[in-house]
């Protein structure tokens, strides 16, 4: 993995909105959290195209839907817990059902919110959002793919959910990253087990592959940044080649990337699929890295589960 520094995907999101705001005509809305979601960067550059809807997330989704109904792209930004949780009904019925061109920038997702605790640690959003018909769901691994995801959101018609994090994460890609909507990125070839990761777990999956290589286990690593639509062709090919799959995500083991991969492979190429993620429990308060370790979202645990997967072949 290239050492290109550390940066939070929420920061890259704010910068990308400001950058693309000069090229595309879209409106950005926030629910009184622009300093945290980093949409304040866009607000400073294009104040006439920024709307602070206050602490009223469902109303913000309705306003975004109204703007999109006029033919403009609307980005609606807040914490993932509020975007996917509190405003779910407004997103489902007001954006998803009519297929409107609203892009949801959901920041502070997962355990890495840290000290904010269980009430703010949204580990269920991927499951909720990918259940909405027509919703495109992305979870970028670093700042570079976040920028690419924002551009894809602008250019791709229809509802779009972009999962972003508070924690600074390693920059994996250079500016030449081969990003394409709906296509996973094969970061490492392998024949013994495939590790399919998303978000901040991608860097940890690469570290796990190094641990496994020292033991003679050849692990493929995929950045599955697009959760929906899933890259089923790549998954099926990897399952056929490796015979076992491990998924890794900062999300509940129920209904997220692991569920999507299992649903795919049980149809196309049944193999053992073992998940690494948050178990069926609520989070708790603590420093981000301590929480990730506590719940097993580490390179070492990914490697341990990969060994189990290989033994099931």
N, C-alpha and C positions, 0 to 999 in steps of 0.2 A: 504494500500500500504506500503510495506516495505521500510524503510529509509536506502538505500544502497549507498547514495551519488549521486553526479551529474557528468555527463560526456557527452561530445558531441559524437554523433555517428561517426563523421568523425575521431575522435581520435581513437575510437575502431577499425575502418576500417584499419587505418594505422598499428596499432599493430597486427591485425589479419593477414594482408598480410605478415608481417615479421615473425609471428609465423608459419603460414602454408607454408611459403616459404622454410622452412627447411624440410618439408615433401612432398611437391608437386612441380613438375616442371612447373612453369608458369612464364610469363614475365609481368612486369608492365610498363605501359606507362603513361606519364603525359604531360600536355600542359603548362609547365612553371609555375605550381602552386603547386609544391610538398610540399612546406611548409604549404600551406593552406589545401590541400586535405589530408595531412599527409602521402602521399606515400614516403616522404623523409625517413621515418622509414625503409621501405623496401629497399630503395636505399642505405642506410648506411650498411645494412646487406648483400645485394646481388647486388652490383653495376654492375656486369656483366649481370644481368637480368633486368636492368632498362634502359628505353629509355626516354629521355626528347625530345619531338617533337617540343618544342617551342610553340609560340602562333599561332597555326595552327591546330585547333581542328578537322576539317574535314579530314585533312591529317593524324592526329593521328588515327582516326577511320579506315582509309584505311590501315595504317601500321599495326594496330591491326588485321585487317581482313587478311592481308597477313601472319602474324605470325600464326594465327589460321588455315589458310589453309595448313600449314605445319604439323598440328597435335598437336600443343601446345595450352594451354590455355593462353589467353591474357586479362589482365585487363587494361582498358583505363579510366583514371581518369581526371576529370576537374570539373568546376562548372556546376550545373544542367542546367543553362541557355545556356551554350555553348554546353553541351553534347546532350541535347534534342532539343535545339532551333537551334543554329548555325549549328550544324552538323547533323541535322535530315536527310537530303538527303543521307549523307554518311552512317548513321546508317541503314536507311531503305533499301537502295539498295546494300550497300556493306557488311552489316552484317546480317540484317534480311532476305533478299531475299534468299541468299545462306545458311542461317541457321548456320552461323559460331559460333565457340565457343569463343565469345568475351564477356567479363563481363564489363559493364560500371559502374564505381563508380562515381556517380553524387553527388557532395558535394554542400553545401551552397544552398540548395533548399528552396523554400518558403519565407514567409515574414521574418523569423527569421534571414535572412542575415542582416536585420536592416538598418543601415545608408547607405549601398550601393545603396539603392533606387530601384525604379520600374524597371529599366533596368536590374538589377541583381536578382530581386526577381522572380524566376521561379515558377509560380503558375499553369502552364499548362503542366508540364512534364509528369505526370501520364497519362493524357488524350492522349498525343502524343505517349508515349511509349506503352501503352496497345493497341493502334490501329494497331501496327505492328504485323502481323501474326507470331506466334511462339516465341514472346518475353515474357520472364518471368519477372514480375515486383514486386519488394519488397520494402517495406518502414518500416524498423525496428523501434521499439519504444525506445530502449535503447542500452547500450553498450553490454550487454550480447547477445541480439538477433542479433545485428550487427555481432558479431563474428560468431554466428551460420549461419547467412545469407551468410557470406563470404565463409565459408566452403561448404554450399549448392551450392553456385555459382561455386566453383571449381569442385565439383563432379557431378553437373547436366549439361548434354550436351546442347549446344545451346545458343542463345543470352540471355543476362541477364542484367536487369537494376536495380541497387541498389541505392535507394534514401537516401541521408545522409544530416545531418544538421550541421550548424555552432554552434548553441546554445547548451550549456550544459543542459542536461535533466536528470530527476530523473532516477536512476537505479531501475527498477521494479522487475526484476527477479534475482534469485540466479543462481548458476551454474547448477542447476538441471532443468532449464527451458525446458518445453516439446515442443520444436520447431520442426516443420516439414513443409517442403515446401508445399504450397497449403492448409495448414490446419490452420484455425484461432485458437486462444487460448482463451478459455472461462475463464475469470478472476473472474467473479462474476455471480452467478446464480440470476435470477429474473423472475418475471411473468407479470409485468405490462407494461414494455417497454424495448426494447433491444437497447443499445448504441453500435454501431459498429464503432471503431476508428482505426486510423493508425498513425504511427510516433509519434511526440511529443504530439499529442492529446490523446493518450492512458492514460497517467497519469492524464490529465485533465478530461477524461471521468470517471475515478475512483473517482476523487474528486466530480464530478457532482452526481454520484450515492450516495455518502455519503450525499450530500445536499438533494437529493430526499428522501432518507431513513428517514431523520428527519421529512419529511412531510407524511410519510406512503406510499410512492411510491416505489415499489420494482423494481429496474432496473438491468437488466443483462448487463454485460460489456464484449465486445469481442475485443481482439487485432487482427485486420485483417492485419497482416504484409504482407501477400501475396495478392496483388491486382489482379494479373493474374498469374496462374489460381486461381479463387476465390473459397473459401470453400462454395459451394452452398448448400451442405447438412446441414452444421451447420446453415447457414442463414435461410434456409427453416424451420428447426426445431424451431429456435428462433422466427420466424415470426408466426408460428402456436401457440407457447406457449404464446407469449407476445401480439400479435395482433397489434403492432406498433413498428417502427424502427426509430432510429435517427442515422445518420452517422456524423462522426467528422473527419476532415482532415485539414491540413495546405496546402490547394490546392484550386483551383477554384471549385465552386459548380458545374461546368460544366465538365463532362467527367472523373472525378477522381473516388475515392472510392464511393461517393454518386451515381454517374451514374452507376457504375458497380453493386452496390447493387440493385438499382431500376430495372436495366435490368434483373437481376436474379429473383427478387421477383415478377415482373409483369408476369413472366412465371410460377413460381412454387408455390407462395403463396401470392397473392395480399393483401397488407396491407398498411396503411399510412407509407410513408418513407419521413422523413423531414431531409434536409441536414444542417449541420453546416460547414462552410468553408468560403473561400474568395468569396465575391459576384462578379458579372460580372464587375469588375473594375480593374484598375492597382493598384499596391501598391504605397507606398510613403516612403520617407526617415524618419527614426526615430529609436529609440532604440527598440530592438527586442520585449521586453515585452510590450512596449507601443503600438507597431503595432499590436501585437496579441490581445491586449485589444480593440484597436480601431476597429478592424474588427470582433470582437465578438468571437474570438477563446479562450474562457475562460470556466472554469467549470460552472460559473454562467449562461452563455448563453446556454451551452449545457443543463443544467437543465431546463431552460426556454423553450427551444424547445421541450424537452422531455415531459413537461407538456402539450404543445400544441398537441403533437403526441397522448398522452393518451386521450385527449378530442375528438380526431377524431375517436376513435375506435367505 
